[in-house]
Amino acid sequence: MDTLIHIFSGIVTLLWRVVTDQPDQKAELLQALPQAISPLVNVILSISPILMIFPGLFALTTWLERKGLGRIQNRLGPNRTGPFGLFQPVADGLKMLTKEDIIPRNADQVIHFLAPITLVIPTFLGFAVLPMGRHLVPLNMDAGLLFFFAMGASTELSIFMAGWGSRNKYSLVGAMRAISQMISYEIPLIISSVTVVMLTGSLSLVNIVAHQSGWLGGIIPRWNVLTPWGFAGFVLFLIASLAEANRSPFDIPEAESELIAGHLTEYSGFKYALFFLAEYLGLFAMAGLSTTLFLGGWNAPFEFLDFVPSYIWFFSKLVGLVLLFIWIRGTVPRLRVDQLLNFAWKFMLPMALINLVVAAIWHYTSVWVFPASLILRWLFCAALILIPYFALGKFISNAGHFAPRTYRYAE
């Protein structure tokens, strides 16, 4: 009984320190517990916030996205279940739980069952290395960025399992299209983040955020996005993130007009909901990683705002990027599969490699070429990015030029 009281009081104190953005005392709490249950309590304290916050954010985002798309398309969106339709995610969740789980007769039932599970678990593991606040790092790894990408790469196997295990030609074709898209955009995604690793000198996401702390002259934050290579890398990273999360305009794997629902064709009920959950969790993870790499993580934008708890800044930036993704979904039409792959290999990959060189030039020109002129150094590196940008854009637009369509009518 005394142990339970000690655990409860320690958790309450820990939560208060988290809310007030103070250093936690989890280590002190674990040392005072019996050695047999200390590892279990440590695991629970680390994973509970992830399992509560991000699924809750998923429910809120589904409502927000449907309302936002409704406004963009001049309609109301959810407005029946609860005030302003706020209980619509609850109704959808109950429907998915009670809906019949139909499995095709010829499907590989083991693979069909494991595919959504193996998709959700690595997605949750990716949040373990994201520094969500000054003292909110579930797992501080020296190679945290490498761990994040390793977990993200395992989702390709899950999508292939869903397409193959369904024994449906539409599902298999959808899975293969999804894998080709994810592999194509995974390369510029990783290369754009390598620039941050080069300039920071560390694969630790905590060190990357610490490298962006502080302000120039007490006004301009030291965020990577405010440099030419950082801004280009940020844009490339966001575009590749949309493709990795199968978000519009890169939602070709689930093109309803072509493949019914892609690798999800033979899924229903709660299994379908798990795929839906994994897609949004992947979106949150990519938004959180882009915030960490380019937007200063949990750092405040101005020095006089540093009193605001750090986790509020992190989640504010994350939600802002999610709103940007929703806006893109409501305004940009879907690409064709040939346009999607050409864009990845003929534009995204060359620009990511060029940005890698520009990041190196940015680093060395601070000593060799422009030691006293930050503006001239900024303009020089920006020109090295903009010239190939316009050249590659011109090349792709000319390569994709089609002759005017000729219409002929019967006499």
N, C-alpha and C positions, 0 to 999 in steps of 0.2 A: 504493500500500500504506500509506504514511504517513497518507494522508487517511482510509482505512478505520479505521485504528487510532485516529486522533483522533476520528472519529465514534463508534466503539464506547466509548471511554473517556468521551467527553462524555455519551453516553446513560446509561452506568452512574452517573456522577456526578449527572445530572439525576434519575434514578429514586431515588437515595438522598436527594436533597434533597426530593423529593416525599413519600417515605415518612416522613421526619422533619419534614415540614411547615415546610421552610425555603424562602426565596425561590429560585426556580430560576435557572439560568444559561443558559437557552436562547438569549438574545440574544448572549451571549459565544460560545456554541458556533457559532451561525450566522455570526457575523462572522469566525470563524477558518476557515470553509469557503470553497472556491472559489465565486465568484458564480454560476456556472452551475447548481450543484446546491443552493445554499442555499435557494431557495424550495421545492424538492421535499422537502428534509429538514424544513423548517418545517411543511409540510402533513402529512407522515407523523407527526411528533411530536405534532401537534394532534389528528389523527383516530384514531390507533391506540388510545389509551385508550378512546374512545367505542365503537369497533368491537369491542373485546375485553370491556369490563366489562359493558355493557348486554345484549348477547346472552347472555353467561354468566349474568347475573342473570335473564334470561328463562327459561333452562333450569331454574335453581334454583326460580323462582317457580312454574312449571308443576307441578313435583313437590310443592312446599309447598302449593299450592292444592288439588291432588288429595288429599293427605293430610289437610289441614285440613277440606275438605268431607266427606271420609270420616268423620272424627271427629264432625262436626256431625250427619251422617246415620246415625251408628251403624254404620259399616262400616270396612274396613281401608284402602282406597285402594291405591296401587301397593306391592307387597311381594314381587315375584318376581324382577325384573331387578336384580341387585346387592344389597348390604346395605341393608335397609329400602327397597328399590325405588329407590335413588338413581340407578341407571343407566337408569331408565325414559325420561328425556328423550333420552338418547343413542339408545335403541332407536327412539323415535318419530321422531327426526331421520333415522336411517338408513332407516326405513320410508318417510318422505316423499320422500327422495332417490331411492329405487329404485322407488317406485310409478309406475304408468303415467300419463302426462299425457294426458288425454282432452280433446279440443277438439270442441265440437259442429260438425256439418257446416255449418250456416247461420250460425255465429258470425262476427263480424268479427275475424279472427285477429290483426290488428295491435293493435286496441284491447284484445282479450281478453288479449294477451300483456303490454301495457304497463301495464294497470291495477294489478297488484300491485307492479310496480317503482316507479311514480309514487306509490304509497302509502307504501312503505318509506323512500324517499330523503328526502322532507320531514320524516318523523318523526325520522330520524337528525340532520337539520340543526337541529332544535329543541334538541338537547342542546348545540349549539355555544355557546350564550349563557348556559347555566346555570352559575353559580359554585359548583363542587362542593367548594371548599376555600379557605383563605386565599390560596393562590397557585395555585389550580387553576381557571383561567378560560380555556377554549379560545379564546374570541373575546369581548373586552370591547368591546361596542358601546354608543354613547350611546342608541340606541333598541333595546336588546336585547329588551325586552318586546314591542315592536311587531313585531320580526323573528320572535319565537316565535309570536305569533298569526297572522302571515302564513303561516308554514309550516304551522300547524295548519289554517288555512282551506283550503289546497290539497288536503287529504285528501277533501273533499266531491267534488271533480272526479274523483278516483280511484274512489270508490265508484260514482258515476254511470257512469263508463266501464265498470266491471265489470258493472253491470246492463244497460246498453245493448249492450255488445259481446257479451254472452252470447246475445242474441236469444231470451230466455226470459221469458215473462210473469211468472213467479214472481220471477225475478231483477230484472226492471225494477220491479215493485211494491215489492220489498224495498229496492231502491236509492232509490226515491222516498221511502219511509217513513224510511229512514236519513237522507236529506238534510233532510227536514222536521224530524226530531228534532234534528239537529246544528245547523241554523240557529236553531231555537227556543231551544236551550240555550246557543248561542254568545253570544247577546246578554247574558243575565244573567252569564255567565262573564266577559265583558270588562268589564261595568259594575262587578262586584264587585272586579275588580283595579284599576279606575280610582281607587277610594278610596285605595289604597296610593300610587298615583302622585300624587294630590292632596296627601297628607300628607308624602310624601317630596320632591316637587318634581323628580323625575327619572324617565326611562324606562329608565335603566340598571339592570340587575339587580344589578350590583356595588354601586352607590350605595344601592339599596334594602336590601341586606343590611347595609351599613355604617351605615345609619340605625337599624337595630335592634340594633346592638352596644352593650354596656355594661349595667349593672344599676342599678336604683333602690335606693339604700341598700346596694349590694353584695349584694342578695338577689334582688330581682324583676327578671327580664330585661325588656328594652325591646322585646319582641316585639309585633307588631301584633295577634296573636290575643288578647292580654291586655287589649285595649280593647273597649268595646261594639261599635263599628263594625267592628273587626278580627275579633271572634269571629263576628258575623253574616256578614261577608264571607267568612270562612273556611268556614263551613257552606254558604253558597250556592255557593261555588267548588267544594267537594267534590261537592255534588249535581250541579252542571253538568258536572263532570269525569267522573262516572260515565256521564252521558248521552252526552258526547262520545266516550267510549271504548267505547260500546255494552256496558256492563257491567250486570249485573242490579242493580236491577229495571228498567233501561232497555234491555234487550236485545231489544226488539221487532223491529228490522231482521232478526234471525236467528231469529225465532220458528218453531221447527221444526214446531209443531203447526198453523201457519197458512200458512207460506211455504216449507216444506221447509228451506232454509237462507238465504233472502233472496238478496242479491247474490252469495253464495258458492255457489249451487246448482250451477253448471256448472264449478266449479273442483275440481281434484284434484291430488295429488302435491305437488311443491315450490311451485307457485303458491299452493295453499291454505295451505301452511306460511308463505309470505310474508305473507299476510293475517293469519294467527294471530300471527306475529312483530310485525307493525305494531300490532296491537291491544294487545299487552303493552307494546311500546315507548311507545305513546301513553299508556298508564297510568302508566309510569315517568316520562314527561315531565311529565304533569299533577301527579303526586305531588311531583316535584322543583320545579316552579314554585310549587305551594302552600307547600312548605317554604320557598322563597326569599321569597315575598311575605308570609307570615303567621307562620311558625315560626322566624324569625331566621336562616334559611339554615344556614350552617356554624357559627354562634355556639353556644357552650356554654350549657346552661340555668342553671348556677351559676358564680360567679366562681372557686371553688376547683377546678372541673373544666376550667378553660381550658387546662391543660397537655396534655389529650388532643388528638391531631391533629384539625384542623378537619374533614377529609374524613370522619372516622369519625362525627362528629355529623350531617353532611349525609346520609350513607347510612343512618344509624340512623333518622333521621326519615322518610326515603323508604321504607324497609322497613316501618316502623310504619304508615304510611298504606296501603301495599299490603296488609298484614295486615288492616287495617280494611276495605278493599274486599273482600277474600276473605270476611270475616265477614258483610258485608252480602249478598254473593251467596248464602251458605248459609242466610240467615235471612229475607230479604225476598222475597215473591213478585213475579212479573212484573206490570207495569201493563198496562192496555188502552191502545190508541193514543189514544183520546179523553181518558182520564185523564192520560196523559203530556203531551199538548199543552195541556190545560186547566191543569195544574199549572205548566207553563212560562210561559204568557202571563197567567194570572190570579193567580199567587202569586209565582213566582220573579222575574219582571220588576218588578212593583210593589215587592217587598221590596228588590231591588237598587237601585232608584231612591230609595227611602226611606233606605236605608243610605248612599247618596251624600250626601243632605242631612244626615244625622246626623254623617257624617265632617266636613263643613264646620262644623257646630255645635260638634263636639268641638274643632276647631282654634281657633275664635274665642272659645269660652267660657273658654279658658285665660287670656285677657287681659281680657275684658269682664265676665263674669258671676261666675265662681267662681275668682278668682285664687289663693285659698289653700286650697281644699277639693277635693282630688282625688276623695275618696269621693263627695261630693255631685254633682260633675260626672259621675262614672261612673254613678251611679244615674239622673241626669237623662237622659243619652243612652241608657241601657239601657231606660228607660221609653218613650222615643220609638221604639224598635224593637219592644218587646214588645206595645204596644197595637195597632199595625197588624198584627203577627203573629197575634194572637188574632182580630182582626176579619176578616182575610182568610181565616184557617182556618175561621172560622164560616161565612163566605160560601160557600166552596167546599164544605163539608160539607152545607150546606142545598141548594146548587144540584145536588149529586150525589145527592140523596135519591131513592130508588126506593120505589114502593109495595110492600107485602108480596106475595110470590108466592102465588097461590091454586092449589092442586092439586085436580083433579077426577078421579074414578075412574069407570070404567064399572060400571054396576049388574050 
